[in-house]
Each structure stands twice: as structure tokens, then as C-alpha cells.
Amino acid sequence: MRILIDIGHPAHVHLFKNFAHIMQQRGHQLLFTCREKEFEIDLLKANGFTYESFGPKYKSIIGKILGLLKFDYMEWKVCRKFKPDVLLSHGSMYSAHAAWLIGKPHIAFDDTYNMEQIHLYEPFTPVILTGAYEHPRVSKKEIRYAGYHELSYLHPKYYKPDKGILDDLGVRPDEKYVLVRFIALNATHDIGNKGVSPQQKIEAVKTLSKYARVFISSEGALPKELEGYRLRTKPEQLLDVMAYASLVWGESITIPAEAAVLGVPALNNNNMKSWYLQDEQDNYGLCFCYKSSEEDLNKALQKCIELLSMDKQKLSEQWRVKREKLLKDHIDVTAFLVWFVENYPESKRIMTENPDYQYRFK
């Protein structure tokens, strides 16, 4: 089987990497396509994947419209050469359109539920895989599975954190540190979302640094006052940095979700509602979600101080127990995807008629 996977965000490399390695071991041929966004290419290279880059993304509204036409054409062109049997993505309109043009199925994941994107790919996609938590129904083509995207790469079957990261960070094993994540807010779903202001970022980091070491991962430029806090590790080490942190806080949605699945206290300030983060908050108490208002920012920082004031081992044990419950309730997403793709379209019929079939992949 020839499989083409389109990547739209660094987290999508993680989403598909274990699936890709397993499928390659089974004799399937894979090719990734991507645009240049932060660490996508670094992560593809670190995993040894073959890929085609279409160049940088566009940031303006007009640029995004032109980019849709340009990237559609480039994806179709790659398909004509690679001749995939199936295309996969996290809701990529480019791969959905190209799959339709060449008459091959496109299997989409979605966990952001941004209807402006869904409307662009749903007509060209026969199946959309979404989590089984509460969220807006995106299509009659939707199949829900008991999992989060983050479980595809952070499930203990696939991920073991490297404690050597503490030496790279210059942190003692008993020392508390916080991973802070700031984002660029350039995506279409970020339009109108101002986020945390530069001055608020400075004040928040100064507050947190009174209770723990602070390392900042940022998509864009930082205020000069915060450059000294910038994380200097390799992109592929970010998950290890997160795994041993005492706490994760920031504007991002993906990184707090990853922290929650790892059993690390996570907080975010973002005006966009995340249904899976909400589920991890309401049903497992692994994270805390706030808006970007000054009032909510103050609430988040107070919660950070409360958690950082706790004994490090006691806090870690509380979140370990919460994580165990989350893992017990969910499936091995990677094993499920391997089965679903190798047996498609029969797998779609099975999941439609008997959704409990997925629990074979625990």
C-alpha cells in the first residue's frame, strides 16, 4: 500500500509517526507532504521520513486564499508522481482535494472542529475520525473513537521520556521547572484572538520564576526581557522537557493537552474552546482552561502558584493517578489507526455497525 500523509502542524508529525513506522515495517510505502511551520521539517527529519515541502505558509487572509490554490496544485502534482492508494491528514483540505482529483480515499482526523476548515475538506473526504468526548458533530461521515490525538504518540506503549533532558536543561532531579508555551496566533481559527499581551507575558513569567525555573517555547519573537528564558533544546526533545516539568502553562492548546496525557499539570489561556482539553479538565482533572482576559490570566497564575507551592512528589503522584484513569478509559489510537487503514473500507463499515469493535485496541 502507498500512503501519503499531509502535515499541517508539528503535532501532526507526532500524531502519525508511530503509525508510519509500523506501516513501513509492514512493507507499506509512505510519503509526507508539508508546509514550513516551526518544527515540522525538523521532526520529519528526526524520524527519518521521506517528505516533500511546499515552502512557507501564508499569514494574511489573501495569502491563505492564494495558498489554498497553490498547495492544492502542489499536492495534486505530488500525488500524480507518488500514486498513493490512500491519503491521511489532520483535516487537510489540500490532501482531501488531491485525493478526490485522483479518485483515492482520504481519511481525516479532526479534533479542532473549525468549521471554516471542515467545510473545505468534508465534501471530498469519505470518513472523519474524531474523539468520543463531547464535541460538535462535524458530519454524517464522522466516526468517533475513544481517544485523543496525543495518545497516538504519548501512550506508554510508544513513549518513554528521556531523563537525560534534565542534564541538558541544567535542572536537578528535585528542582521544579515550568514549561511556558506562547503561540503566533496566525491560523485561520485564531482570527480575532488577541491572546496574552507582551507585557502580560513578561509579568506572568516573572511571577512564575519566583516559584520555579521557567523555560519558554515560542512560535514567534519574544519580548527582549524574556529571551533569557527561551528553551534551547532540539525540537524533538520538547516532549521530554514537558514530561519532567512540574507544570505547563501558556496560550497553546496542543501542548497543555500533551502535558495532561503525560500526567503533568497543565493550564492554558486561550479564547478558543478546546473540546478535548475540556474533557481532560472535567472528567480527569488533569488541566485547567481559562480565557485570555486579564481576569482569567490572573486566575490561571493563581492556580499555577497553588500547584507549584505543593510538594513536588505529592503533586506528581496525584497527577499520575489521574493519568492512569485516563489511560484505562481509552484505546491505543495508533493500533486502531493501523487496523483502520489496512482494512479500509471494511473497517469503516465495522465501526459504523459496531463501534465497540475499537476496544480490541487497548
C-alpha positions in Angstrom: 0.0 0.0 0.0 1.2 3.5 -0.8 0.2 6.1 1.8 0.6 9.9 1.6 0.3 11.9 4.8 -0.1 15.6 4.8 1.2 17.6 7.8 -0.2 21.0 8.8 1.3 21.4 12.3 4.3 20.0 14.1 1.9 18.0 16.4 0.7 16.2 13.3 4.1 14.6 12.8 3.8 13.1 16.3 0.2 12.1 15.5 1.2 9.9 12.6 4.8 9.0 13.4 4.2 5.7 15.2 1.6 4.7 12.6 4.1 5.5 9.9 6.9 3.5 11.4 4.7 0.5 11.9 3.3 0.6 8.4 6.8 0.9 7.0 7.8 -2.2 9.0 4.8 -4.0 7.4 6.1 -3.2 3.9 4.0 -0.2 3.1 5.5 2.9 1.3 4.9 6.3 2.9 5.5 9.9 1.8 4.8 13.0 3.8 3.9 16.5 2.5 4.1 19.7 4.5 4.4 23.4 4.6 7.1 25.1 6.6 5.7 25.8 10.1 8.0 26.0 13.0 9.4 22.5 13.6 7.6 20.3 11.1 10.6 19.6 8.9 12.9 19.1 11.9 10.6 16.4 13.3 10.2 14.7 9.9 13.9 14.6 9.5 14.4 13.3 13.1 12.1 10.4 12.3 13.8 9.6 9.1 10.7 10.2 7.0 10.7 10.9 3.3 8.9 14.2 2.7 8.1 17.0 0.2 8.0 20.6 1.5 5.8 23.1 -0.3 7.5 26.1 1.3 6.3 28.6 3.9 2.7 29.1 4.9 0.9 32.4 4.2 -0.2 34.6 7.1 -2.6 37.1 5.6 -6.2 36.3 4.6 -5.4 36.9 0.9 -2.3 34.9 1.2 -4.2 32.0 2.7 -6.7 32.0 -0.3 -3.8 32.1 -2.8 -2.1 29.4 -0.7 -5.1 27.1 -1.0 -4.9 27.2 -4.8 -1.1 26.8 -4.8 -0.9 24.0 -2.2 -3.8 22.1 -3.8 -1.9 22.1 -7.1 1.4 21.0 -5.4 -0.4 18.2 -3.5 -2.1 17.0 -6.7 1.3 17.1 -8.5 3.0 15.0 -5.8 0.0 12.5 -6.0 0.4 12.2 -9.7 4.1 11.2 -9.1 3.8 9.1 -5.9 0.4 7.4 -6.9 -0.9 6.9 -3.3 -3.6 4.3 -2.6 -4.9 6.3 0.4 -4.2 9.8 1.8 -4.3 10.8 5.5 -4.3 14.1 7.3 -5.5 16.1 10.3 -8.3 17.7 8.3 -6.1 18.9 5.4 -8.1 20.4 2.6 -5.1 20.0 0.3 -4.9 16.3 0.6 -8.7 15.9 0.6 -8.9 17.8 -2.7 -6.0 16.0 -4.2 -7.4 12.6 -3.2 -10.8 13.5 -4.8 -9.0 14.5 -8.0 -7.1 11.3 -8.3 -10.0 9.1 -7.2 -8.5 7.8 -4.0 -9.9 7.8 -0.4 -8.9 10.5 2.1 -9.1 9.6 5.8 -9.2 12.7 8.0 -8.6 13.1 11.8 -10.1 16.2 13.4 -10.0 17.5 17.0 -10.2 21.2 16.5 -13.7 21.4 14.9 -13.0 24.6 13.0 -15.9 24.7 10.6 -14.2 27.1 8.2 -11.7 24.3 7.6 -14.2 21.4 7.8 -16.4 22.9 5.1 -13.3 23.0 2.7 -12.4 19.3 3.1 -15.6 17.4 4.3 -17.2 17.1 0.8 -14.1 15.4 -0.5 -13.5 13.1 2.5 -15.4 9.8 2.9 -14.6 9.4 6.7 -13.6 11.7 9.5 -12.2 10.2 12.7 -13.0 12.2 15.9 -12.7 11.7 19.6 -15.6 10.2 21.6 -15.7 13.1 24.0 -18.4 15.8 23.8 -17.9 18.0 20.7 -19.9 19.4 17.8 -20.9 16.9 15.2 -18.9 17.7 12.1 -20.5 15.4 9.5 -22.5 12.3 9.0 -19.2 10.8 7.8 -17.8 11.1 11.3 -16.7 8.0 13.2 -15.9 8.5 16.9 -13.1 6.6 18.7 -12.3 6.6 22.4 -9.1 8.5 22.4 -7.2 11.8 21.9 -4.7 12.5 19.2 -2.0 12.8 21.9 -2.4 9.2 22.8 -1.2 8.1 19.4 2.3 9.2 20.5 2.3 9.6 24.2 0.7 6.3 25.1 3.2 4.4 27.4 3.4 1.7 24.7 5.2 4.2 22.4 6.7 6.9 24.6 9.3 6.7 27.4 10.6 10.1 28.5 14.4 10.5 28.5 15.6 11.7 31.9 18.8 12.9 30.3 16.8 16.0 29.4 17.4 17.3 32.9 21.1 17.5 32.3 20.5 19.3 29.0 18.4 21.8 30.9 20.8 22.1 33.8 18.0 21.1 36.2 18.4 19.0 39.3 16.1 16.0 39.7 14.4 17.6 42.8 14.2 21.0 41.2 10.8 22.4 39.9 10.6 23.9 36.5 7.7 25.2 34.3 7.4 24.9 30.6 5.7 28.0 29.1 4.3 28.0 25.6 3.5 31.1 23.5 1.9 30.8 20.0 1.8 33.1 17.0 -2.0 33.1 16.5 -1.6 33.1 12.7 -4.1 30.2 12.0 -7.5 30.9 10.5 -9.2 29.9 13.7 -7.1 32.4 15.6 -8.6 35.4 13.7 -9.8 37.9 16.3 -8.0 36.1 19.1 -5.5 38.6 20.6 -4.0 36.3 23.1 -1.8 37.3 26.0 -0.2 40.7 25.5 3.7 41.1 25.5 3.5 43.0 28.8 1.3 40.3 30.4 3.7 37.6 29.2 6.6 39.4 30.9 4.7 39.9 34.2 3.5 36.2 34.2 6.9 34.8 33.6 8.4 37.0 36.3 5.7 35.7 38.7 6.3 32.0 37.8 10.0 32.4 38.1 9.6 33.1 41.9 8.4 29.5 42.3 10.3 27.5 39.8 12.7 27.7 36.8 11.0 28.8 33.7 11.6 27.7 30.1 9.7 29.3 27.2 8.8 27.6 23.9 7.6 30.2 21.5 6.4 30.1 17.9 7.4 33.7 17.3 9.6 36.5 18.7 9.7 37.1 22.4 9.9 40.4 24.3 13.6 41.1 24.8 13.0 40.7 28.6 12.1 37.1 28.1 14.8 35.9 25.6 16.9 34.6 28.5 14.1 32.1 29.3 13.9 30.7 25.8 14.1 26.9 25.6 17.3 25.9 23.7 16.7 22.2 23.3 16.1 20.4 20.0 12.5 20.3 18.7 12.3 16.5 19.1 13.2 16.9 22.8 10.2 19.1 23.7 8.1 16.1 24.8 10.9 15.1 27.3 11.0 18.7 28.6 7.3 18.5 29.1 7.3 15.1 30.8 9.6 16.1 33.6 8.1 19.6 34.1 6.3 20.4 37.4 3.7 22.4 35.4 2.9 23.6 31.8 1.2 26.9 31.1 0.6 29.1 28.0 -1.6 30.1 25.1 -1.3 26.9 23.3 -4.0 24.1 23.2 -1.9 21.3 21.9 1.0 21.4 24.4 -1.3 21.5 27.5 -3.2 18.6 26.0 0.1 16.7 25.7 1.1 17.6 29.2 -2.3 16.3 30.5 -1.9 13.0 28.7 1.6 12.7 30.2 0.2 13.3 33.7 1.7 16.8 34.1 -0.5 19.7 35.5 -1.5 21.9 32.5 -3.1 25.3 32.2 -3.9 27.5 29.2 -5.3 30.9 28.5 -7.0 30.8 25.1 -10.3 32.2 23.9 -10.8 29.3 21.5 -12.7 26.4 23.2 -10.9 23.1 23.0 -13.3 20.2 23.4 -10.7 17.6 24.3 -9.0 19.9 26.9 -12.4 20.5 28.4 -12.9 16.7 28.6 -9.5 16.3 30.2 -10.4 19.0 32.7 -14.0 17.9 33.5 -13.6 14.2 33.6 -10.0 13.7 34.8 -8.9 17.0 36.5 -5.6 16.9 34.5 -5.8 20.5 33.2 -7.4 23.9 33.7 -8.8 26.0 30.9 -9.1 29.8 31.0 -9.9 32.6 28.6 -7.3 35.3 27.6 -8.8 38.1 29.6 -6.8 39.8 32.3 -9.2 38.4 34.9 -8.7 34.8 33.6 -5.0 35.3 33.3 -4.8 36.2 36.9 -6.9 33.2 37.8 -4.6 30.9 35.9 -1.5 32.4 37.5 -3.0 31.9 41.0 -3.7 28.3 40.1 -0.1 27.9 38.9 1.2 29.3 42.2 -1.1 27.0 44.2 0.2 23.9 42.3 3.8 25.0 42.4 3.5 25.6 46.2 2.7 21.9 46.7 5.3 19.2 47.4 6.8 18.1 44.1 6.4 14.4 44.7 2.9 14.7 46.1 1.8 16.8 43.1 3.4 14.3 40.7 1.6 11.3 42.4 -1.8 13.0 42.3 -1.5 13.5 38.5 -0.1 10.0 38.0 -3.3 8.6 39.4 -5.4 10.8 37.2 -3.4 9.8 34.2 -3.9 6.1 34.9 -7.6 6.6 34.9 -7.4 8.4 31.5 -5.4 5.6 30.0 -7.8 3.0 31.3 -10.7 4.7 29.7 -9.1 5.0 26.2 -7.8 2.9 23.3 -4.4 2.6 21.7 -5.0 5.1 18.9 -2.0 4.0 16.8 -3.0 0.4 16.8 -6.6 1.4 15.9 -5.4 3.5 13.0 -3.1 0.7 11.6 -6.1 -1.6 11.6 -8.5 1.0 10.2 -6.2 2.0 7.2 -5.1 -1.6 6.4 -8.7 -2.8 6.3 -10.4 0.3 4.8 -13.2 0.5 3.6 -14.3 -2.7 5.5 -13.1 -1.0 8.8 -15.4 1.9 8.2 -18.4 -0.5 7.9 -17.3 -2.4 11.0 -17.0 0.8 13.1 -20.3 2.1 11.8 -22.2 -1.0 12.7 -20.3 -2.0 15.8 -18.4 0.9 17.4 -17.3 -1.2 20.4 -15.0 -3.1 18.0 -12.4 -0.4 18.7 -12.0 -1.7 22.3 -9.9 -4.6 20.9 -7.2 -2.0 20.7 -6.4 -1.3 24.3 
